[in-house]
Amino acid sequence: MPQVFITRKEHFNAAHRLHKADWSQEENERVFGRCANANWHGHNFTLLVTVRGTPQHDTGFVMNLKDLAEIVKTEVIVKIDHKNLNLDVQFMKGIQPSTENLAIEIWRILQPLIAEHNATLHSVRIFETENNSVEYLGE
């Protein structure tokens, strides 16, 4: 059966600070650079969620894109848009809020919900900047 990939794109804005409390500020700045700013900093992120599967005979869909959009918006975007990833986002509590870790946590949220629609989560890709992105393909 042919495998087809569909992707939903969303945008969100969020602040974060990368640091380790048991390191000096100098060490944090050396490792994390500007991301260690004590006054936080933000990004205009782009999130791409790609799902794969075989198109269903009756609809021709791998998964209804309307359903995918709703899941991504309600389970992820509403919880992170215009938030501080360190302070405001429950699913990031106790986790270094790197874009890598954010992609992993978004995967953990979306994977079972997409499986309920008889599709497979293929990847979570987050553009932190125009030039830098992270892609997670699961474990």
N, C-alpha and C positions, 0 to 999 in steps of 0.2 A: 504494500500500500504506500502511496506517495506521502512523504512528510512535507508539510507546508509550515512556514514560519510567519507569524503575525506579530506586529509590534505596536505597542501603545506608547506614546510620548507625552510626558507631563513636565511642567516646570514648577519649581518651588524655590523660595528664598529662605535661607536659614543662616544662623550664626553658630559658631563653635569656637572652642579653644582647645588646642592640643597641648597637653602638659601632663607631667607626672608630679604629684604633690611632694613626693619624697626626693625630687631632684631640685637643685638650685635653679634660680631663674636663668642663670648663665647657661647651664646644661640644657634646660628646656629650649632656650633660644638657639643653641648650637644644633640641637637635633631637629626641632620643629620649625625653626625660622620664624617668619612673621605669624605663623599659625599659633605661636605661643603667646601672642599679645594678651596681656592681663585684662585688657578692656574688650576682648573678643574681636572677631572679624566675621564677615559674612560672604556668602557666595550666592550667585544666581545659578542654581543647579538645573540641569536637564536630566530627567529620568527616562530611560527606555526599558520597557518590560517586554521581553520577547517570549512568546508561547509557541509550541510546536505540536503538531498532531496531524491526523488524517482528516481531511474534510468529511463532514458527516453527509451521508447520502441525501437526506431529506432537505438540508439547508445549504449545503456546500460550504459551511463554516467549519474551521478548526474549533473556534469558540466565538460566540457572538461578541464582537468588539464593543458593543454597548455594555455588556456584562463585564468585560475586562476593564473598561474605563471606570465603571462604577466601583468595582473592587479596588482598583488602584487609588482612586480618589478618596473613598471612605476609609480604607484601611491604612493608607500611607499618607497621601498628600494633606488631608485635613489635619493629621497629627503632627506634621513637620513643617508645613508652610508658615513662614514668618514666625518661627520658633527658634529658641536657643537649644541646640542639640544636647548640650551638656545639662541644662537645667529643666527644660520643658517637655522633653520627649521620653515618655515612660519606657518605651522599648529600647532606649539607649542608656538607661540608668546603669551606672557602674561600668560602662564600656567606653574605651577611648573613642571619641567621635570622629575618627578618620573616615574618609569616604569609603575606604575598603570595608571597614566594619559596618558602616551604614548600608552598603550593598548586601552584606551577609544578612543583616537583620531584616532588611526588606524582603529578601528571599525567604527567610523563615516565616514571615507573615503571609506572603503571597502563595507559596508553593502548595499548601493544603487546600486553599480556596480555589485555585486554578484546577487542581486535581478533581475537585467536585464537579467541574464542568467537562470532565473527560478529556482534558488537555494536559500537556506537560510544560511546566515552566522551563524554558531553555536558558534564559540569561536575564540578569539585572545589570544594566549599564548606567552609570551616573557620570555625567560630565560636571566636574567641579568648576572648570573654566573652559573657555573655548578650545584650549590646547591640551587639557589634562582630563582623562577619564579613567574610570575603574570599571571592570567587567567581572561579574561573578557568575560562574556556570554551575554552581552547586557543588556538593561534596564528592 
